[in-house]
């Protein structure tokens, strides 16, 4: 199964962090993009529990089937 990379994120980081990422990714024989992608995935997996992921999937399914409420219709205050 091939994974299609279709989204891009442009971020600005300090030069020191960029240099460190470049150094570490070279030590692990990975591209900087692959290193950053794997690091983000690991962090997200640590933070979100299985229940959280199930909730996210259910919400995405509802959104795709148009069962959600638009944010503009929600009254604040």
N, C-alpha and C positions, 0 to 999 in steps of 0.2 A: 504494500500500500504506500503510495507516494504522498508526501505531505507537500501541499502547495503553499509557498510563502507569498502571500498577496498583500500584506499590510506592511507599511513602513512607519517608523517613529523617528522623528528628528529630535534629538536632545542636545542640550549644551551642557558640557561638564568641564570642570577645571582641568587645566593642563596636567597637573600632578596626577589626577585620577586617570586621565587618558593614558599617560605614560605607564602607570601601574597596570592598567588593563592590557595594554599592548605587551608589556613584559610578561605578565602571567599567561596570557593566551599563547604567546610564543613558547613558553616553557611547557605548556600542555599540548603543543602542536595543533592548535585550533585557530581558526580565523577569529578575529575580534567579534564579528557578528555571532558566530556560533557560541563563543564563550559567554557573551552578554545574554543571548537567548536562553542558554542552559541555566545561567545564574538566576535570571528572572523566573524561569519555570520552577526551579528548586524553591525559591522564596515563596512563590504563590502556593505551591503544594504544601509548604510548611504552615502557612497562615490559614488556608481554607481547609476545613474539615470535610469529611465525606458528606455530611449532612448539608454543609454550605454548598458544595458542588452540586448535590442533588437539587437544592433549592434554585440554584442558578440555572440548571438545565430545565427545570419545570417552568421557570419564568421565561426563559428563551422560547420554550414551546408555546406558552400562552401568547407571547408577543407575536410570534410568527402566525398564530391562528387568529390574531386580532382580538384577543379577549382581554386586553389590558386597557387602562384608562390613560388618555394623554395627559401629560404633565400640565398642560394649559387649563385643563378642566378641574384641577385640584385647587381648592380655595385655601389660601394661607391666612393665618391669623384669625 
